[in-house]
């Protein structure tokens, strides 16, 4: 049961991450300056 729960939460987080990335990518395509700012944050 514990294993199943762990497996389920892992799948859930993967789906959540994919949706999050999709939303981010959509917004980045709409607002290129957001992408530049984000890259700036990570490369600083």
mmCIF entry with sequence, helices, sheets and N, C-alpha, C, O atoms, coordinates in Angstrom:
data_MODEL
# 
_entry.id   MODEL 
# 
_entity.id                         1 
_entity.type                       polymer 
_entity.pdbx_number_of_molecules   1 
# 
_entity_poly.entity_id                      1 
_entity_poly.type                           'polypeptide(L)' 
_entity_poly.nstd_linkage                   no 
_entity_poly.nstd_monomer                   no 
_entity_poly.pdbx_seq_one_letter_code       
;(UNK)(UNK)(UNK)(UNK)(UNK)(UNK)(UNK)(UNK)(UNK)(UNK)(UNK)(UNK)(UNK)(UNK)(UNK)(UNK)
(UNK)(UNK)(UNK)(UNK)(UNK)(UNK)(UNK)(UNK)(UNK)(UNK)(UNK)(UNK)(UNK)(UNK)(UNK)(UNK)
(UNK)(UNK)(UNK)(UNK)(UNK)(UNK)(UNK)(UNK)(UNK)(UNK)(UNK)(UNK)
;
_entity_poly.pdbx_seq_one_letter_code_can   XXXXXXXXXXXXXXXXXXXXXXXXXXXXXXXXXXXXXXXXXXXX 
_entity_poly.pdbx_strand_id                 A 
# 
loop_
_entity_poly_seq.entity_id 
_entity_poly_seq.num 
_entity_poly_seq.mon_id 
_entity_poly_seq.hetero 
1 1  UNK n 
1 2  UNK n 
1 3  UNK n 
1 4  UNK n 
1 5  UNK n 
1 6  UNK n 
1 7  UNK n 
1 8  UNK n 
1 9  UNK n 
1 10 UNK n 
1 11 UNK n 
1 12 UNK n 
1 13 UNK n 
1 14 UNK n 
1 15 UNK n 
1 16 UNK n 
1 17 UNK n 
1 18 UNK n 
1 19 UNK n 
1 20 UNK n 
1 21 UNK n 
1 22 UNK n 
1 23 UNK n 
1 24 UNK n 
1 25 UNK n 
1 26 UNK n 
1 27 UNK n 
1 28 UNK n 
1 29 UNK n 
1 30 UNK n 
1 31 UNK n 
1 32 UNK n 
1 33 UNK n 
1 34 UNK n 
1 35 UNK n 
1 36 UNK n 
1 37 UNK n 
1 38 UNK n 
1 39 UNK n 
1 40 UNK n 
1 41 UNK n 
1 42 UNK n 
1 43 UNK n 
1 44 UNK n 
# 
_struct_asym.id          A 
_struct_asym.entity_id   1 
# 
loop_
_struct_conf.conf_type_id 
_struct_conf.id 
_struct_conf.pdbx_PDB_helix_id 
_struct_conf.beg_label_comp_id 
_struct_conf.beg_label_asym_id 
_struct_conf.beg_label_seq_id 
_struct_conf.pdbx_beg_PDB_ins_code 
_struct_conf.end_label_comp_id 
_struct_conf.end_label_asym_id 
_struct_conf.end_label_seq_id 
_struct_conf.pdbx_end_PDB_ins_code 
_struct_conf.beg_auth_comp_id 
_struct_conf.beg_auth_asym_id 
_struct_conf.beg_auth_seq_id 
_struct_conf.end_auth_comp_id 
_struct_conf.end_auth_asym_id 
_struct_conf.end_auth_seq_id 
_struct_conf.pdbx_PDB_helix_class 
_struct_conf.details 
_struct_conf.pdbx_PDB_helix_length 
HELX_P HELX_P1 AA1 UNK A 2  ? UNK A 30 ? UNK A 2  UNK A 30 1 ? 29 
HELX_P HELX_P2 AA2 UNK A 32 ? UNK A 43 ? UNK A 32 UNK A 43 1 ? 12 
# 
_struct_conf_type.id          HELX_P 
_struct_conf_type.criteria    ? 
_struct_conf_type.reference   ? 
# 
loop_
_atom_site.group_PDB 
_atom_site.id 
_atom_site.type_symbol 
_atom_site.label_atom_id 
_atom_site.label_alt_id 
_atom_site.label_comp_id 
_atom_site.label_asym_id 
_atom_site.label_entity_id 
_atom_site.label_seq_id 
_atom_site.pdbx_PDB_ins_code 
_atom_site.Cartn_x 
_atom_site.Cartn_y 
_atom_site.Cartn_z 
_atom_site.occupancy 
_atom_site.B_iso_or_equiv 
_atom_site.pdbx_formal_charge 
_atom_site.auth_seq_id 
_atom_site.auth_comp_id 
_atom_site.auth_asym_id 
_atom_site.auth_atom_id 
_atom_site.pdbx_PDB_model_num 
ATOM 1   N N  . UNK A 1 1  ? 0.831  -1.200 0.000   1.00 0.00 ? 1  UNK A N  1 
ATOM 2   C CA . UNK A 1 1  ? 0.000  0.000  0.000   1.00 0.00 ? 1  UNK A CA 1 
ATOM 3   C C  . UNK A 1 1  ? 0.868  1.254  0.000   1.00 0.00 ? 1  UNK A C  1 
ATOM 4   O O  . UNK A 1 1  ? 0.608  2.207  -0.734  1.00 0.00 ? 1  UNK A O  1 
ATOM 5   N N  . UNK A 1 2  ? 1.897  1.235  0.831   1.00 0.00 ? 2  UNK A N  1 
ATOM 6   C CA . UNK A 1 2  ? 2.797  2.381  0.913   1.00 0.00 ? 2  UNK A CA 1 
ATOM 7   C C  . UNK A 1 2  ? 3.504  2.598  -0.424  1.00 0.00 ? 2  UNK A C  1 
ATOM 8   O O  . UNK A 1 2  ? 3.674  3.725  -0.887  1.00 0.00 ? 2  UNK A O  1 
ATOM 9   N N  . UNK A 1 3  ? 3.911  1.469  -1.031  1.00 0.00 ? 3  UNK A N  1 
ATOM 10  C CA . UNK A 1 3  ? 4.574  1.541  -2.330  1.00 0.00 ? 3  UNK A CA 1 
ATOM 11  C C  . UNK A 1 3  ? 3.639  2.150  -3.373  1.00 0.00 ? 3  UNK A C  1 
ATOM 12  O O  . UNK A 1 3  ? 4.042  2.992  -4.175  1.00 0.00 ? 3  UNK A O  1 
ATOM 13  N N  . UNK A 1 4  ? 2.386  1.705  -3.345  1.00 0.00 ? 4  UNK A N  1 
ATOM 14  C CA . UNK A 1 4  ? 1.398  2.209  -4.295  1.00 0.00 ? 4  UNK A CA 1 
ATOM 15  C C  . UNK A 1 4  ? 1.208  3.708  -4.122  1.00 0.00 ? 4  UNK A C  1 
ATOM 16  O O  . UNK A 1 4  ? 1.122  4.456  -5.096  1.00 0.00 ? 4  UNK A O  1 
ATOM 17  N N  . UNK A 1 5  ? 1.144  4.130  -2.871  1.00 0.00 ? 5  UNK A N  1 
ATOM 18  C CA . UNK A 1 5  ? 0.943  5.544  -2.578  1.00 0.00 ? 5  UNK A CA 1 
ATOM 19  C C  . UNK A 1 5  ? 2.124  6.365  -3.092  1.00 0.00 ? 5  UNK A C  1 
ATOM 20  O O  . UNK A 1 5  ? 1.948  7.441  -3.664  1.00 0.00 ? 5  UNK A O  1 
ATOM 21  N N  . UNK A 1 6  ? 3.321  5.840  -2.878  1.00 0.00 ? 6  UNK A N  1 
ATOM 22  C CA . UNK A 1 6  ? 4.522  6.531  -3.345  1.00 0.00 ? 6  UNK A CA 1 
ATOM 23  C C  . UNK A 1 6  ? 4.517  6.631  -4.868  1.00 0.00 ? 6  UNK A C  1 
ATOM 24  O O  . UNK A 1 6  ? 4.813  7.681  -5.437  1.00 0.00 ? 6  UNK A O  1 
ATOM 25  N N  . UNK A 1 7  ? 4.175  5.520  -5.513  1.00 0.00 ? 7  UNK A N  1 
ATOM 26  C CA . UNK A 1 7  ? 4.113  5.476  -6.969  1.00 0.00 ? 7  UNK A CA 1 
ATOM 27  C C  . UNK A 1 7  ? 3.109  6.504  -7.480  1.00 0.00 ? 7  UNK A C  1 
ATOM 28  O O  . UNK A 1 7  ? 3.376  7.223  -8.443  1.00 0.00 ? 7  UNK A O  1 
ATOM 29  N N  . UNK A 1 8  ? 1.959  6.566  -6.830  1.00 0.00 ? 8  UNK A N  1 
ATOM 30  C CA . UNK A 1 8  ? 0.887  7.469  -7.243  1.00 0.00 ? 8  UNK A CA 1 
ATOM 31  C C  . UNK A 1 8  ? 1.314  8.921  -7.105  1.00 0.00 ? 8  UNK A C  1 
ATOM 32  O O  . UNK A 1 8  ? 1.101  9.722  -8.015  1.00 0.00 ? 8  UNK A O  1 
ATOM 33  N N  . UNK A 1 9  ? 1.915  9.262  -5.972  1.00 0.00 ? 9  UNK A N  1 
ATOM 34  C CA . UNK A 1 9  ? 2.327  10.646 -5.748  1.00 0.00 ? 9  UNK A CA 1 
ATOM 35  C C  . UNK A 1 9  ? 3.436  11.038 -6.720  1.00 0.00 ? 9  UNK A C  1 
ATOM 36  O O  . UNK A 1 9  ? 3.544  12.197 -7.119  1.00 0.00 ? 9  UNK A O  1 
ATOM 37  N N  . UNK A 1 10 ? 4.256  10.061 -7.095  1.00 0.00 ? 10 UNK A N  1 
ATOM 38  C CA . UNK A 1 10 ? 5.323  10.331 -8.056  1.00 0.00 ? 10 UNK A CA 1 
ATOM 39  C C  . UNK A 1 10 ? 4.717  10.648 -9.417  1.00 0.00 ? 10 UNK A C  1 
ATOM 40  O O  . UNK A 1 10 ? 5.135  11.596 -10.082 1.00 0.00 ? 10 UNK A O  1 
ATOM 41  N N  . UNK A 1 11 ? 3.726  9.851  -9.832  1.00 0.00 ? 11 UNK A N  1 
ATOM 42  C CA . UNK A 1 11 ? 3.049  10.099 -11.100 1.00 0.00 ? 11 UNK A CA 1 
ATOM 43  C C  . UNK A 1 11 ? 2.366  11.454 -11.073 1.00 0.00 ? 11 UNK A C  1 
ATOM 44  O O  . UNK A 1 11 ? 2.412  12.206 -12.046 1.00 0.00 ? 11 UNK A O  1 
ATOM 45  N N  . UNK A 1 12 ? 1.733  11.754 -9.952  1.00 0.00 ? 12 UNK A N  1 
ATOM 46  C CA . UNK A 1 12 ? 1.005  13.006 -9.804  1.00 0.00 ? 12 UNK A CA 1 
ATOM 47  C C  . UNK A 1 12 ? 1.948  14.190 -9.953  1.00 0.00 ? 12 UNK A C  1 
ATOM 48  O O  . UNK A 1 12 ? 1.635  15.157 -10.646 1.00 0.00 ? 12 UNK A O  1 
ATOM 49  N N  . UNK A 1 13 ? 3.103  14.111 -9.300  1.00 0.00 ? 13 UNK A N  1 
ATOM 50  C CA . UNK A 1 13 ? 4.059  15.212 -9.364  1.00 0.00 ? 13 UNK A CA 1 
ATOM 51  C C  . UNK A 1 13 ? 4.637  15.346 -10.770 1.00 0.00 ? 13 UNK A C  1 
ATOM 52  O O  . UNK A 1 13 ? 4.929  16.454 -11.220 1.00 0.00 ? 13 UNK A O  1 
ATOM 53  N N  . UNK A 1 14 ? 4.803  14.218 -11.466 1.00 0.00 ? 14 UNK A N  1 
ATOM 54  C CA . UNK A 1 14 ? 5.301  14.277 -12.841 1.00 0.00 ? 14 UNK A CA 1 
ATOM 55  C C  . UNK A 1 14 ? 4.308  14.993 -13.737 1.00 0.00 ? 14 UNK A C  1 
ATOM 56  O O  . UNK A 1 14 ? 4.682  15.855 -14.532 1.00 0.00 ? 14 UNK A O  1 
ATOM 57  N N  . UNK A 1 15 ? 3.036  14.630 -13.603 1.00 0.00 ? 15 UNK A N  1 
ATOM 58  C CA . UNK A 1 15 ? 1.986  15.274 -14.392 1.00 0.00 ? 15 UNK A CA 1 
ATOM 59  C C  . UNK A 1 15 ? 1.917  16.759 -14.060 1.00 0.00 ? 15 UNK A C  1 
ATOM 60  O O  . UNK A 1 15 ? 1.779  17.602 -14.946 1.00 0.00 ? 15 UNK A O  1 
ATOM 61  N N  . UNK A 1 16 ? 2.016  17.065 -12.770 1.00 0.00 ? 16 UNK A N  1 
ATOM 62  C CA . UNK A 1 16 ? 1.976  18.452 -12.313 1.00 0.00 ? 16 UNK A CA 1 
ATOM 63  C C  . UNK A 1 16 ? 3.128  19.243 -12.914 1.00 0.00 ? 16 UNK A C  1 
ATOM 64  O O  . UNK A 1 16 ? 2.945  20.366 -13.384 1.00 0.00 ? 16 UNK A O  1 
ATOM 65  N N  . UNK A 1 17 ? 4.323  18.645 -12.895 1.00 0.00 ? 17 UNK A N  1 
ATOM 66  C CA . UNK A 1 17 ? 5.499  19.321 -13.446 1.00 0.00 ? 17 UNK A CA 1 
ATOM 67  C C  . UNK A 1 17 ? 5.345  19.556 -14.938 1.00 0.00 ? 17 UNK A C  1 
ATOM 68  O O  . UNK A 1 17 ? 5.701  20.620 -15.445 1.00 0.00 ? 17 UNK A O  1 
ATOM 69  N N  . UNK A 1 18 ? 4.813  18.559 -15.645 1.00 0.00 ? 18 UNK A N  1 
ATOM 70  C CA . UNK A 1 18 ? 4.625  18.706 -17.087 1.00 0.00 ? 18 UNK A CA 1 
ATOM 71  C C  . UNK A 1 18 ? 3.644  19.829 -17.384 1.00 0.00 ? 18 UNK A C  1 
ATOM 72  O O  . UNK A 1 18 ? 3.872  20.636 -18.286 1.00 0.00 ? 18 UNK A O  1 
ATOM 73  N N  . UNK A 1 19 ? 2.541  19.883 -16.621 1.00 0.00 ? 19 UNK A N  1 
ATOM 74  C CA . UNK A 1 19 ? 1.562  20.951 -16.808 1.00 0.00 ? 19 UNK A CA 1 
ATOM 75  C C  . UNK A 1 19 ? 2.176  22.304 -16.511 1.00 0.00 ? 19 UNK A C  1 
ATOM 76  O O  . UNK A 1 19 ? 1.941  23.276 -17.228 1.00 0.00 ? 19 UNK A O  1 
ATOM 77  N N  . UNK A 1 20 ? 2.971  22.359 -15.440 1.00 0.00 ? 20 UNK A N  1 
ATOM 78  C CA . UNK A 1 20 ? 3.632  23.593 -15.046 1.00 0.00 ? 20 UNK A CA 1 
ATOM 79  C C  . UNK A 1 20 ? 4.574  24.058 -16.150 1.00 0.00 ? 20 UNK A C  1 
ATOM 80  O O  . UNK A 1 20 ? 4.592  25.236 -16.505 1.00 0.00 ? 20 UNK A O  1 
ATOM 81  N N  . UNK A 1 21 ? 5.354  23.127 -16.688 1.00 0.00 ? 21 UNK A N  1 
ATOM 82  C CA . UNK A 1 21 ? 6.283  23.467 -17.761 1.00 0.00 ? 21 UNK A CA 1 
ATOM 83  C C  . UNK A 1 21 ? 5.526  23.955 -18.987 1.00 0.00 ? 21 UNK A C  1 
ATOM 84  O O  . UNK A 1 21 ? 5.955  24.895 -19.657 1.00 0.00 ? 21 UNK A O  1 
ATOM 85  N N  . UNK A 1 22 ? 4.394  23.311 -19.280 1.00 0.00 ? 22 UNK A N  1 
ATOM 86  C CA . UNK A 1 22 ? 3.580  23.724 -20.412 1.00 0.00 ? 22 UNK A CA 1 
ATOM 87  C C  . UNK A 1 22 ? 3.081  25.147 -20.257 1.00 0.00 ? 22 UNK A C  1 
ATOM 88  O O  . UNK A 1 22 ? 3.115  25.936 -21.201 1.00 0.00 ? 22 UNK A O  1 
ATOM 89  N N  . UNK A 1 23 ? 2.618  25.469 -19.056 1.00 0.00 ? 23 UNK A N  1 
ATOM 90  C CA . UNK A 1 23 ? 2.131  26.818 -18.772 1.00 0.00 ? 23 UNK A CA 1 
ATOM 91  C C  . UNK A 1 23 ? 3.270  27.823 -18.913 1.00 0.00 ? 23 UNK A C  1 
ATOM 92  O O  . UNK A 1 23 ? 3.107  28.885 -19.512 1.00 0.00 ? 23 UNK A O  1 
ATOM 93  N N  . UNK A 1 24 ? 4.428  27.469 -18.350 1.00 0.00 ? 24 UNK A N  1 
ATOM 94  C CA . UNK A 1 24 ? 5.593  28.346 -18.435 1.00 0.00 ? 24 UNK A CA 1 
ATOM 95  C C  . UNK A 1 24 ? 5.971  28.596 -19.886 1.00 0.00 ? 24 UNK A C  1 
ATOM 96  O O  . UNK A 1 24 ? 6.211  29.736 -20.285 1.00 0.00 ? 24 UNK A O  1 
ATOM 97  N N  . UNK A 1 25 ? 6.023  27.522 -20.679 1.00 0.00 ? 25 UNK A N  1 
ATOM 98  C CA . UNK A 1 25 ? 6.429  27.655 -22.072 1.00 0.00 ? 25 UNK A CA 1 
ATOM 99  C C  . UNK A 1 25 ? 5.450  28.523 -22.845 1.00 0.00 ? 25 UNK A C  1 
ATOM 100 O O  . UNK A 1 25 ? 5.860  29.354 -23.655 1.00 0.00 ? 25 UNK A O  1 
ATOM 101 N N  . UNK A 1 26 ? 4.158  28.336 -22.600 1.00 0.00 ? 26 UNK A N  1 
ATOM 102 C CA . UNK A 1 26 ? 3.150  29.159 -23.269 1.00 0.00 ? 26 UNK A CA 1 
ATOM 103 C C  . UNK A 1 26 ? 3.348  30.629 -22.945 1.00 0.00 ? 26 UNK A C  1 
ATOM 104 O O  . UNK A 1 26 ? 3.303  31.484 -23.829 1.00 0.00 ? 26 UNK A O  1 
ATOM 105 N N  . UNK A 1 27 ? 3.570  30.915 -21.658 1.00 0.00 ? 27 UNK A N  1 
ATOM 106 C CA . UNK A 1 27 ? 3.756  32.301 -21.239 1.00 0.00 ? 27 UNK A CA 1 
ATOM 107 C C  . UNK A 1 27 ? 5.042  32.882 -21.792 1.00 0.00 ? 27 UNK A C  1 
ATOM 108 O O  . UNK A 1 27 ? 5.089  34.055 -22.162 1.00 0.00 ? 27 UNK A O  1 
ATOM 109 N N  . UNK A 1 28 ? 6.099  32.060 -21.852 1.00 0.00 ? 28 UNK A N  1 
ATOM 110 C CA . UNK A 1 28 ? 7.369  32.528 -22.393 1.00 0.00 ? 28 UNK A CA 1 
ATOM 111 C C  . UNK A 1 28 ? 7.232  32.872 -23.867 1.00 0.00 ? 28 UNK A C  1 
ATOM 112 O O  . UNK A 1 28 ? 7.822  33.843 -24.341 1.00 0.00 ? 28 UNK A O  1 
ATOM 113 N N  . UNK A 1 29 ? 6.448  32.070 -24.596 1.00 0.00 ? 29 UNK A N  1 
ATOM 114 C CA . UNK A 1 29 ? 6.263  32.346 -26.018 1.00 0.00 ? 29 UNK A CA 1 
ATOM 115 C C  . UNK A 1 29 ? 5.476  33.635 -26.215 1.00 0.00 ? 29 UNK A C  1 
ATOM 116 O O  . UNK A 1 29 ? 5.711  34.374 -27.171 1.00 0.00 ? 29 UNK A O  1 
ATOM 117 N N  . UNK A 1 30 ? 4.533  33.904 -25.297 1.00 0.00 ? 30 UNK A N  1 
ATOM 118 C CA . UNK A 1 30 ? 3.742  35.131 -25.383 1.00 0.00 ? 30 UNK A CA 1 
ATOM 119 C C  . UNK A 1 30 ? 4.560  36.340 -24.961 1.00 0.00 ? 30 UNK A C  1 
ATOM 120 O O  . UNK A 1 30 ? 4.436  37.425 -25.531 1.00 0.00 ? 30 UNK A O  1 
ATOM 121 N N  . UNK A 1 31 ? 5.405  36.133 -23.945 1.00 0.00 ? 31 UNK A N  1 
ATOM 122 C CA . UNK A 1 31 ? 6.177  37.254 -23.403 1.00 0.00 ? 31 UNK A CA 1 
ATOM 123 C C  . UNK A 1 31 ? 7.670  36.922 -23.415 1.00 0.00 ? 31 UNK A C  1 
ATOM 124 O O  . UNK A 1 31 ? 8.199  36.432 -22.417 1.00 0.00 ? 31 UNK A O  1 
ATOM 125 N N  . UNK A 1 32 ? 8.349  37.181 -24.524 1.00 0.00 ? 32 UNK A N  1 
ATOM 126 C CA . UNK A 1 32 ? 9.777  36.836 -24.647 1.00 0.00 ? 32 UNK A CA 1 
ATOM 127 C C  . UNK A 1 32 ? 10.638 37.446 -23.553 1.00 0.00 ? 32 UNK A C  1 
ATOM 128 O O  . UNK A 1 32 ? 11.639 36.853 -23.152 1.00 0.00 ? 32 UNK A O  1 
ATOM 129 N N  . UNK A 1 33 ? 10.260 38.627 -23.064 1.00 0.00 ? 33 UNK A N  1 
ATOM 130 C CA . UNK A 1 33 ? 11.080 39.281 -22.043 1.00 0.00 ? 33 UNK A CA 1 
ATOM 131 C C  . UNK A 1 33 ? 11.066 38.492 -20.733 1.00 0.00 ? 33 UNK A C  1 
ATOM 132 O O  . UNK A 1 33 ? 12.014 38.567 -19.952 1.00 0.00 ? 33 UNK A O  1 
ATOM 133 N N  . UNK A 1 34 ? 9.990  37.736 -20.493 1.00 0.00 ? 34 UNK A N  1 
ATOM 134 C CA . UNK A 1 34 ? 9.942  36.870 -19.309 1.00 0.00 ? 34 UNK A CA 1 
ATOM 135 C C  . UNK A 1 34 ? 11.012 35.790 -19.400 1.00 0.00 ? 34 UNK A C  1 
ATOM 136 O O  . UNK A 1 34 ? 11.666 35.451 -18.414 1.00 0.00 ? 34 UNK A O  1 
ATOM 137 N N  . UNK A 1 35 ? 11.175 35.258 -20.610 1.00 0.00 ? 35 UNK A N  1 
ATOM 138 C CA . UNK A 1 35 ? 12.185 34.226 -20.826 1.00 0.00 ? 35 UNK A CA 1 
ATOM 139 C C  . UNK A 1 35 ? 13.569 34.792 -20.554 1.00 0.00 ? 35 UNK A C  1 
ATOM 140 O O  . UNK A 1 35 ? 14.398 34.147 -19.912 1.00 0.00 ? 35 UNK A O  1 
ATOM 141 N N  . UNK A 1 36 ? 13.814 35.998 -21.047 1.00 0.00 ? 36 UNK A N  1 
ATOM 142 C CA . UNK A 1 36 ? 15.114 36.641 -20.827 1.00 0.00 ? 36 UNK A CA 1 
ATOM 143 C C  . UNK A 1 36 ? 15.360 36.853 -19.340 1.00 0.00 ? 36 UNK A C  1 
ATOM 144 O O  . UNK A 1 36 ? 16.459 36.606 -18.845 1.00 0.00 ? 36 UNK A O  1 
ATOM 145 N N  . UNK A 1 37 ? 14.327 37.315 -18.625 1.00 0.00 ? 37 UNK A N  1 
ATOM 146 C CA . UNK A 1 37 ? 14.465 37.549 -17.184 1.00 0.00 ? 37 UNK A CA 1 
ATOM 147 C C  . UNK A 1 37 ? 14.754 36.244 -16.454 1.00 0.00 ? 37 UNK A C  1 
ATOM 148 O O  . UNK A 1 37 ? 15.595 36.201 -15.555 1.00 0.00 ? 37 UNK A O  1 
ATOM 149 N N  . UNK A 1 38 ? 14.057 35.184 -16.841 1.00 0.00 ? 38 UNK A N  1 
ATOM 150 C CA . UNK A 1 38 ? 14.244 33.889 -16.191 1.00 0.00 ? 38 UNK A CA 1 
ATOM 151 C C  . UNK A 1 38 ? 15.651 33.361 -16.425 1.00 0.00 ? 38 UNK A C  1 
ATOM 152 O O  . UNK A 1 38 ? 16.307 32.882 -15.501 1.00 0.00 ? 38 UNK A O  1 
ATOM 153 N N  . UNK A 1 39 ? 16.107 33.454 -17.669 1.00 0.00 ? 39 UNK A N  1 
ATOM 154 C CA . UNK A 1 39 ? 17.466 33.012 -17.982 1.00 0.00 ? 39 UNK A CA 1 
ATOM 155 C C  . UNK A 1 39 ? 18.463 33.847 -17.193 1.00 0.00 ? 39 UNK A C  1 
ATOM 156 O O  . UNK A 1 39 ? 19.466 33.328 -16.703 1.00 0.00 ? 39 UNK A O  1 
ATOM 157 N N  . UNK A 1 40 ? 18.188 35.137 -17.069 1.00 0.00 ? 40 UNK A N  1 
ATOM 158 C CA . UNK A 1 40 ? 19.051 36.021 -16.289 1.00 0.00 ? 40 UNK A CA 1 
ATOM 159 C C  . UNK A 1 40 ? 19.143 35.580 -14.841 1.00 0.00 ? 40 UNK A C  1 
ATOM 160 O O  . UNK A 1 40 ? 20.208 35.653 -14.228 1.00 0.00 ? 40 UNK A O  1 
ATOM 161 N N  . UNK A 1 41 ? 18.018 35.120 -14.290 1.00 0.00 ? 41 UNK A N  1 
ATOM 162 C CA . UNK A 1 41 ? 18.008 34.658 -12.899 1.00 0.00 ? 41 UNK A CA 1 
ATOM 163 C C  . UNK A 1 41 ? 18.900 33.436 -12.717 1.00 0.00 ? 41 UNK A C  1 
ATOM 164 O O  . UNK A 1 41 ? 19.629 33.328 -11.731 1.00 0.00 ? 41 UNK A O  1 
ATOM 165 N N  . UNK A 1 42 ? 18.832 32.509 -13.685 1.00 0.00 ? 42 UNK A N  1 
ATOM 166 C CA . UNK A 1 42 ? 19.567 31.257 -13.533 1.00 0.00 ? 42 UNK A CA 1 
ATOM 167 C C  . UNK A 1 42 ? 21.047 31.399 -13.860 1.00 0.00 ? 42 UNK A C  1 
ATOM 168 O O  . UNK A 1 42 ? 21.876 30.653 -13.339 1.00 0.00 ? 42 UNK A O  1 
ATOM 169 N N  . UNK A 1 43 ? 21.381 32.362 -14.726 1.00 0.00 ? 43 UNK A N  1 
ATOM 170 C CA . UNK A 1 43 ? 22.775 32.477 -15.160 1.00 0.00 ? 43 UNK A CA 1 
ATOM 171 C C  . UNK A 1 43 ? 23.552 33.499 -14.345 1.00 0.00 ? 43 UNK A C  1 
ATOM 172 O O  . UNK A 1 43 ? 24.739 33.720 -14.585 1.00 0.00 ? 43 UNK A O  1 
ATOM 173 N N  . UNK A 1 44 ? 22.879 34.125 -13.376 1.00 0.00 ? 44 UNK A N  1 
ATOM 174 C CA . UNK A 1 44 ? 23.559 35.137 -12.578 1.00 0.00 ? 44 UNK A CA 1 
ATOM 175 C C  . UNK A 1 44 ? 24.594 34.510 -11.651 1.00 0.00 ? 44 UNK A C  1 
ATOM 176 O O  . UNK A 1 44 ? 25.264 35.221 -10.903 1.00 0.00 ? 44 UNK A O  1 
# 
